[in-house]
Amino acid sequence: MRAASIDFETSSECDIKAGAHAYAEHPSTRILCMAWQLLGMDAPAVWYPSQTFPPALAAHVERGGKLAAWNCLFEHCIWSMTGRKWYGFPRVRLDQWDNTQATAMQRNLPASLEGAADALQMPQRKDKDGAKIMRLLMNGATPAPGQLARLGAYCAQDVAVERALAVRLGPLPPMEEAIFQLDKRINLRGIPIDAPFARLAARAADEYQADRARAMQAQFGINPTQVAKIGEKLAAMGVPVPDLQGDTLDAILDTKMAQFYPYAAIEMLTLRREAAAVAPKKYGAMLRSMSFDERIRGVFSYCGAPQTGRWSGRVFQPHNMMRPTMPYAKIEAAMKALRASNGAWQVLAEFGPILEVLGNMVRPTIIAPGGVTKSDLAQIEARVLAWTAGEQRVLELFHDHADVYSATASGIFHRPINKADNPNERQIGKVADLALGYGGGKGAFITMGRNYGVTVTEGEAEDIKVAWRTDHPATEKLWGDCDFAAHWYLNAPGETRTVGKLAFAFENGTLFCRLPSGRRLTWHGARVVMRSPPWELDKPEEEQIKRPVIAFQRPVGNNMVTDYTRGAIIVENVCQAISRDVLAEAMLRARGLPIFGHVHDEVWVEGNQVDALDDAMMVVPDWAEGLPIDCETDWSERYRK
């Protein structure tokens, strides 16, 4: 390993959850110690701020030498901002940083140093006793005698573990290394926000939710956070609920059954939903993580989604911003009214339910110099599924730019359906394509249907499922082929089995699937077990029919936990992963543009760059010949969907 390994221990009044950049630039942030190790050193050395900066490390950096760290974005920010400002560190370019954490996450291991070392059963492990001192001192406590030296030993052990993991894991594949280098640049460019508006919206959201909490206390004598007491009162009214999560409350309040519940129960559920809603809290999260130049940095987590390698979100979680339910002109009018009222939530009532209006304004709070160019890969997962399965009829529809949802509905209803004359039937076709492509049954259709205003009986949902599968035989075959291949190779290690465009192999207890791009998906600790499928779990144990499924270990926090998969779920992982690879290569082609964000299958660029971004997005990768790519690219003053 030729890179120098680096690890910092710091203290600050800033919450680390604000993100690495906001944390590092905070005036209270200080370095407590730095552990480092160059090639040829027997063990890590520790530097303290009272000492001269290590000359050998300075020379390494000034020659352009690499620095490696676990989550290098944090180390880069501390080095480049806190270190240079307060301690005279030499300058380091962004491209000089390697990230061992990125390699671990690309291999489907935990994002924490401790978790990855434990998962791989490394002989080097984190110093858990030293972690207690780290947590004490990071919040600004004055070190007791000996504690600073103990912290240095803890920091040095982290470097030893990180170096051992770097050797064990090796480098990222070349394409993934290029993607990760771009990811660093995007994260440090940051998402620009309309900070004055975010402050007004945050105040309106806080005051409205406080008003709802007071109303609940006045009517029922319960605070919205008293979940157990709310559950008891609802049960006494004859309305037992499994939990009080937002999705559960939506499912209860937005169905026809709600009309049969007591008025008091509906009122209690509504107040709880409004007082605890997450969407309005986005504004506060934006402001807490905003840098001095009103940008939010470090938002995107490379390979943060296990099993697929898609990005996940950090800091203010851009991946779960509320989808607009109002026309954009109405959203703009609501934003204008809120500004004119100086943040009074009452003015939003004229535009709709307060929480809905606040949620609709989150996306347009993102505003870039020169506006925002957005490009969205249209129906990319559906296209990738048809391409991977070889579903020729569907591929021809995409190639011909036909309305796929209308075609699906035509197959379900056995008569011609079109968007203009049969909007309700077409909507059923859309829900069917979204809900059933990965082995979903009638329950999946009913659940997805609620999100799109489609209500059907269980019998109707079953008929729709059967009709959809009849019209998509290659897709159903792909589920079975992937299931067979995965099970087969758990009993035939060292061999490779091709399933169309995919290749499965089993090595050293790990199941792999090689994608058309060459990237591999990973299922650690894969093995066949007998287990009841979800639709059998409502039956008594003795009546359940158990089936062979694949158990494996996936990362959750610091740990690897047992999960289960089967052919259709593997197909879902594969299609989402291929969609990610298409998006990643499009961003590489567009890397000369000022990309500042991406979410799901979209890319965001500062300024009016419609033609250049559209050109980059429309290229079919060399490995995806025949994939019918299409995109929707537009410019607007603010981010809009």
PATOR-157825 format. One record per residue (C-alpha): residue in three letters; z, x, y. Coordinates in pm, whole numbers, plus 50000, padded with zeros to 5 digits. Each point is the difference from the previous one (the first is absolute). Example, Ala and Ser with C-alpha at 12.3 -4.5 7.8 and 13.67 -1.06 7.14 Angstrom:
% PATOR-157825
ALA507805123049550SER499345013750344
***
This chain:
% PATOR-157825
MET500005000050000ARG498785017550317ALA501364975650258ALA503385005650158SER502404971749912ILE502014984450282ASP502824974750022PHE502064989450303GLU503394984050037THR500454982850335SER502324977950200SER499154973350254GLU501184968650171CYS496604985149905ASP499754980249677ILE497675017949756LYS498514965849919ALA498255001350339GLY497555024449842ALA499605037550001HIS498285002950339ALA502394977650194TYR502925017649830ALA498755035250077GLU499244992950366HIS503404983850065PRO501965021850247SER503085000449775THR498215013249691ARG501035035249897ILE499365023149704LEU503135008349801CYS498275024749767MET496655008549841ALA499455012949648TRP496785019349933GLN498395021049733LEU496875021550001LEU498015012449703GLY501825030449862MET503484988650104ASP502394995749708ALA501834970650156PRO499914978850316ALA501555013950317VAL501854978850255TRP499585002150377TYR502554986050247PRO499354993750371SER502405028050095GLN497655025049835THR496665015650099PHE497014981849854PRO498975017649673PRO497295026050091ALA498354998149655LEU499614962250027ALA498675003050356ALA497415025549886HIS498964977749708VAL499454970350231GLU498185019950267ARG497555013049735GLY499174963649921GLY502104999349685LYS500844966849839LEU503364982450014ALA501014976349721ALA502634972950024TRP501084967849836ASN498724973850247CYS498405025850226LEU499504975250287PHE503755001550066GLU500115037949980HIS496925002750224CYS501594977750265ILE503325018549990TRP498275034150012SER497474990950268MET502244979550228THR503685007749945GLY499445035849879ARG497565010450271LYS501914982450278TRP503525011949926TYR499665030949782GLY496675016450090PHE498244994949665PRO496405013049982ARG497174974850009VAL498814985149669ARG496764980749958LEU500054966949817ASP497585012949737GLN502415028149907TRP502344975049832ASP499944991549629ASN501954970549866THR501425001949648GLN501194964250038ALA496374988650037THR499105016249668ALA502944983249828MET499084965850140GLN496365005149902ARG501305005349644ASN502024967650021LEU503415016950027PRO502874990650235ALA499625008250368SER503445016450013LEU500575036449904GLU502964989949787GLY498074972549824ALA496955021449923ALA502155028649863ASP501954975749783ALA496834982649877LEU498495033149888GLN503365012049862MET499755031850205PRO502645026849939GLN500375002150381ARG501654969050148LYS501294989750340ASP503535009250102LYS501614965449998ASP503385012150126GLY498315017850289ALA498234967450086LYS503354985050103ILE500485027150262MET496404995750115ARG500544962750059LEU503215007350190LEU498555026450230MET496634983350063ASN501764973350205GLY501475025350239ALA503385008049845THR501445034050094PRO499835023149697ALA503355009449849PRO500525036549896GLY497645008349717GLN497964967950025LEU497055015650179ALA499705027049734ARG500284973149733LEU497194980750175GLY497875031649997ALA500505003449624TYR498984963549959CYS496875005750210ALA499115031549800GLN500314980649675ASP497544974250133VAL497505028050062ALA500535013349647VAL499394965349852GLU496954993950219ARG498455033549901ALA500614993349632LEU498364965850033ALA497045014950188VAL499385024149712ARG500424972549741LEU497744975150178GLY497325023350134PRO497794991150297LEU498364967050083PRO496424995849874PRO497515010850271MET498974964850100GLU503614988550018GLU500915030850203ALA497314990650254ILE501314964250009PHE503575012150051GLN498985023550282LEU498374970350174ASP503114979349932LYS502125025750188ARG497704998150303ILE500044962050005ASN503794999149970LEU500445024050290ARG497454982650223GLY502164969049974ILE499494962850058PRO499944991650373ILE501884968450094ASP500394978250307ALA503635010250057PRO500684976950299PHE498824970049801ALA501895011249687ARG503225000950207LEU499444964550125ALA499124987349652ALA503015017649844ARG502304983550254ALA498414965949938ALA500305004249622ASP503635011150016GLU501024971950235TYR498164973549801GLN501515011149669ALA503455001550160ASP499444964450124ARG499114988949646ALA503135017249865ARG502164981750255ALA498354967049907MET500765005849633GLN503605008850078ALA500364968750215GLN498444976249747PHE501325013949673GLY502775024550085ILE498075027949824ASN498425032050125PRO496425005949873THR501165032349832GLN502554981749782VAL497614996049710ALA502574989749739LYS501434972250219ILE496514986950085GLY499204998949628GLU503204980749927LYS499304974050270LEU496404995449884ALA501114995849639ALA502524973650112MET497104981350164GLY498055001349673VAL497595027150119PRO500775031649797VAL497825029850098PRO499565032549804ASP500395021450314LEU499584998350377GLN497145024850037GLY497224991150240ASP497394993749728THR502384976949813LEU500794980050314ASP496304997550084ALA499244987049651ILE502734973550031LEU499334988650356ASP496205000749981THR499634978049690LYS499924962449965MET503335000849814ALA501765007350330GLN499604963850108PHE502394989549723TYR502825023450108PRO502854988750229TYR499285005550368ALA503075022350034ALA498735022849722ILE496585003550164GLU501655007650333MET502255026549843LEU497105016549819THR497894999650317LEU502745015650212ARG500645026849739ARG496285008249982GLU499695002650377ALA503195019850057ALA499235025249724ALA496215002850035VAL498675035549976ALA496744997550197PRO501604998950349LYS502085030849917LYS496805020850005TYR500305003550377GLY503425016049978ALA498805023449724MET497045010350217LEU502235008450292ARG502565019249794SER497335022449849MET497885004650313SER499505035050140PHE500165008550371ASP496254993550035GLU500344964749854ARG498505008549662ILE501534995049658ARG499495029749769GLY500525007149632VAL499174964349901PHE497815005749693SER501335012749668TYR497355018149796CYS499904986649641GLY503014978550085ALA498934971549770PRO500825008849636GLN497274996449734THR497134997850252GLY500415028250254ARG499534976350291TRP501885006850322SER503234982150072GLY501624994850338ARG503055015750159VAL501974995850321PHE498734965850118GLN498054991449683PRO496474991850127HIS498924988249655ASN501914967250025MET499214988650351MET499584962350007ARG496424987949961PRO498944979850305THR500144962249966MET498894992950359PRO496675005650179TYR500015032850190ALA499484982550335LYS503204980349939ILE501875031949906GLU498845016450325ALA501174969650197ALA503425001649833MET500305037150080LYS499104993150362ALA502594972250021LEU502725022449853ARG499235027250254ALA500084975250289SER503384986649882ASN501465035149961GLY500674994549631ALA501364964549993TRP499374987049648GLN500014963650115VAL496505003550151LEU498555006649654ALA500804964649882GLU496844986850162PHE497905021749767GLY501644990949669PRO503135007449793ILE501795028850173LEU500175023249699GLU496364994049916VAL498965008350356LEU502145031650004GLY498545010749667ASN496454994250123MET500565023450294VAL501085030149792ARG496515013349924PRO498744998150360THR503025020750107ILE497955029149865ILE497725010750284ALA498065032650030PRO498355018250293GLY496504985750025GLY500864972249754VAL500104998449622THR497055002749763LYS500914984949663SER497965001049682ASP500954980549690LEU498435005249657ALA499024964249922GLN501354985649673ILE500245035349868GLU502274992749704ALA497804971549879ARG496945022450030VAL501735028649819LEU501174976849721ALA496484986749943TRP498575035550011THR502615014449763ALA499634971249754GLY496204998850024GLU500094963350105GLN496274998950078ARG499824964450133VAL502725006850256LEU498525034050092GLU496654983650072LEU501744974950227PHE501615028250196HIS496775019950018ASP498214968850128HIS502754993650259ALA500584965949847ASP503204979850040VAL501935010549689TYR502784974550051SER497484971550009ALA498395013549683THR503395001349827ALA500754964350109SER496594989049869GLY500955013749659ILE503344981950009PHE498614966350108HIS496655002849816ARG498024990350310PRO498675018250307ILE502715008150255ASN499475014050349LYS502305009250286ALA498644974650247ASP499984969049781ASN502825007149754PRO502695020150180ASN502874987749780GLU498255008149674ARG498925033950136GLN503645007350084ILE500874993949635GLY497315025249907LYS501525025250239VAL503514995349858ALA498625003049647ASP498355033550077LEU503145013150167ALA502494987349741LEU498235003149665GLY498165033450005TYR502915019449851GLY500914976849716GLY501844974350210GLY500514965549849LYS500674965450136GLY503295011050156ALA498285027850193PHE497404975350126ILE502624975050115THR502055027050176MET496985015450173GLY498724965450087ARG503084992950213ASN499005028750230TYR496594984450056GLY500944963350022VAL498774992049647THR502184976649793VAL499104991549640THR501834987749692GLU500805023249709GLY497274983449795GLU497425005050274ALA501075036450041GLU499585005649626ASP496484985150010ILE499115022450296LYS501305030649813VAL497934991949692ALA496854993750207TRP500495032550194ARG500415020749684THR496964983549845ASP497945010750302HIS501425035749996PRO499705011649639ALA499585037050082THR503234999750202GLU501974983949719LYS498495025549760LEU501105028650230TRP503614987849982GLY499865001249622ASP498175033249982CYS502535016950231ASP502864985349801PHE498505012549673ALA499245034650141ALA503495004550137HIS501684989049676TRP497605020549790TYR500655032550180LEU503744996649985ASN499405005249628ALA497225025950037PRO501255027050240GLY497535025950117GLU496944977749966THR498064982750277ARG498544965149983THR497424987550249VAL500094963950119GLY496924995150213LYS500595020350316LEU503575009449899ALA501415025649759PHE503464997749838ALA502025028349847PHE503565006049885GLU501605034150048ASN503625010949962GLY501414964950025THR497864990150300LEU497134975250004PHE497145008850236CYS496994980750124ARG497245020250165LEU498274980250275PRO496325002950092SER501035021650298GLY501605025049762ARG503564991750109ARG502474991749723LEU502544971949986THR503235007549821TRP502464980449785HIS502935022849914GLY501924995349676ALA497514974549868ARG500834983749668VAL499334967249818VAL502864975049979MET500294963649890ARG500814977050289SER499734963550097PRO497314993950265PRO501094982850324TRP498824965649890GLU502285001249694LEU503215009050182ASP500964963950076LYS500244992749628PRO503085006749786GLU500065035949867GLU499304989449643GLU496894980550103GLN498425027450209ILE496905016849859LYS500235037150068ARG496885020650056PRO499355037450007VAL500005012750358ILE500075034650156ALA503325011350144PHE499925028850247GLN502025016350276ARG499144994550366PRO501665013650314VAL502424977950192GLY501965018550266ASN501585030949847ASN499604987949644MET497444992649733VAL500484964749866THR498504982249699ASP497134976450067TYR497384983449781THR496264997050016ARG497034985749812GLY496245000150023ALA499554976150292ILE502685017750206ILE498385033749924VAL496734985250130GLU501824989450318ASN501375035350044VAL496565014749939CYS498184977150245GLN502555005450275ALA499815037549939ILE496195000550013SER500134979350321ARG502395025950143ASP497625028149906VAL497104982350173LEU502104995950315ALA501275035949989GLU496495014449976ALA498864977750287MET502835014050214LEU498975035549907ARG496484992450119ALA501484985850323ARG502515028250055GLY498225011350315LEU500984966950159PRO503474993850149ILE501424981149699PHE503534988550077GLY500734976749711HIS498934981249692VAL501474971549802HIS498894985649667ASP496205003150024GLU499695005050378VAL499605030350224TRP501005000650370VAL498365022950255GLU500735004550371GLY497244989450240ASN496714982649940GLN498675018049691VAL498394970449821ASP496725016649899ALA501545033149889LEU502804983749801ASP497694974349844ASP497665027949886ALA502905018549834MET501344969049826MET496664988349862VAL499245031149792VAL500354995049625PRO501785030249845ASP497905021249763TRP502224989949708ALA499674962650075GLU496274994249962GLY499264962949994LEU503254989450170PRO499004973750260ILE501965011750305ASP500094979750319CYS502285001450302GLU500844981150316THR500325022750304ASP500894988250350TRP501625011150325SER502684982650203GLU502445009650273ARG502924995649758TYR500315000849624ARG499044966149864LYS499224986049658
***
